[in-house]
Amino acid sequence: MNNTIRSFVTEQRCTEILSTLVKINSTHPQGNEMDVINAILTYFKGHSISYEIIDHGKNRGSLIITIPGKKSYEAVAFIGHVDTVSVNNLDEWSYPPFDAHLKDGFLYGRGAVDMKGGVTAMILTALYILENEVVPNCDLLFCFTADEEANGMGALRLKESGYLEKVKEIVIPEPTNEKMGIAEKGALWLGITAKGVAAHGSRPELGVNAIEYLFEFIQLLKNEMDTKSNHPLLGKSSISINKIEGGIQTNIIPEYAKAVLDIRTLSVEENEFIIRKAEEIAKNLNNQVRNLTISIDVENNRAAIETPVENSLVQKFKTICDDLSIKTEYTGIIFYTDASQLVPDLDVPFIIFGPGDEDLAHQRDEKISISSIAKVTEVYIYYALNL
């Protein structure tokens, strides 16, 4: 069986599929994921598959391909996104980001590692099952989602549609360098707006300085956070001010200021605690300072998630990697994935396991090792065959 799989998952096949995907510009904010969906479907012409396209409008879409199994009441889902982040400083790239340039075993291009390499592994896994007429033990769902890099509308529609109701395990092919991602940090983005009173810069006592009170709020919130406790895989919680605006002129006390905080957390309880504390601090400052209004907008709220090491899904992947002599280890994912919008509600185990180096995601000269895609695809196929 090993030779059969390896003769199927050639680097040439990996390169051909990945090149096709990378040459399609699916960057934000336009997305244009429907172009990628249509390209994926061309690989399944002539195969008997069931598929559903979710049309998000404006050439944006998600795709679910189902391969029926012996147990139609159970399923496992591979879930990968087909959108990418935007491209800046085109003249600084060594190779054009949509040319899919191949050099020294690496394919260069926007989205190569995040995560069209993982999507390529999904496509090849499905094709192996179909071309070898394998009937898996349960249904296999191959879900290609839109908008993961922004608001996750693909994953949300996937969840709302009911397609995942019978899913018992989820595999996310984000880049992990073939490590087993079993924990993912939570993300909480808070938009903090402060409104005060304008005054002449020479008479600050007549105004209410929105910028100063905004920073006072942020410092008070930081004081409430636990940024010292250490998770063995995820490290520590963090808070950073990543967007800020306020003030119109040097000699005018600012009456408006806004900041957006990017907070990364270790548990769902931590998200809830921070929101509650933020509201308390805002209420206290508003009561203490006349004509001050601080308001809070939760722009993104994704809980931290984790699959125990002893879970059977994790142990399956470990056994397969050991059998294939793939060096692996447990790791934590500090960025968020589609899993953060699915796992808390579905309450099923997940694993994040994919080709490529996550440190190259979103970077200039993004690239991925073709051999890594081939190795990960082998693991996926063995997993699908041994459900």
Buried (B, 14 or more C-beta within 10 A) or exposed (E): EEEEBBEBBEBEBBBEBBBBBBBBBBBBEEBBBBBBBEBBBEBBEEEEBEBEBBEBEEBBBBBBBBBBBEBEEBBBBBBBBBBBBEBEEEEEBEBBBBBBBBEEEBBBBBBBBBBBBBBBBBBBBBBBBBEEEBEBBBBBBBBBBBBBBEEBBBBBBBBEEEBBEBBBBBBBBBBBBBBBBBBBBBBBBBBBBBBBBBBEEEEEEEBBBBBBBBBBBBEBBEEEBEEEEEBEBBBEBEBEBEEBEBBEEEEEBBBBBBBBBBBBBBBBEBBBBBBEBBEEBBEEBBEEBEEBBBEBEEBBBBBBBBBEEEBEBBEBBBEBBEEBEBEBEBBBBBBBBBBBBBBBEBEBBBBBBBBBBBEBBBEBBBBBBBEBBBBBBBBBBBBBBEB
